[in-house]
């Protein structure tokens, strides 16, 4: 006997498609960012050009538990070190990846 909610599988499927789209779009954005950095070096614009910054550092949030907030919390036990932190990095490539994944999810039902 199936005891799941009627919309639970559809919601879970949509979340999986959204996460896959964000990951794949971010991966493509990072590849394009590296390519634009190399093109910037060749053309004389430098590796930290506007295209590189948009593709690699757009909506980057890095939050640690240390003091200041951008540092990680490090627990040093002399034998083992634990580093705890949280980073959320989204680039321009995530947006087309998200839209494409939602489109594919709509038509794959």
Secondary structure, DSSP 8 states (H G I E B T S, - for coil): ---S-TTHHHHHHHHHHHHHHHHHHHHHHHHHHHHHHHHHHHHTS-TT-HHHHHHHHTTEEEEESSSSTTS-EEEE-SS-EEEEEEEEE--HHHHHHHHHHHHHHHHT-
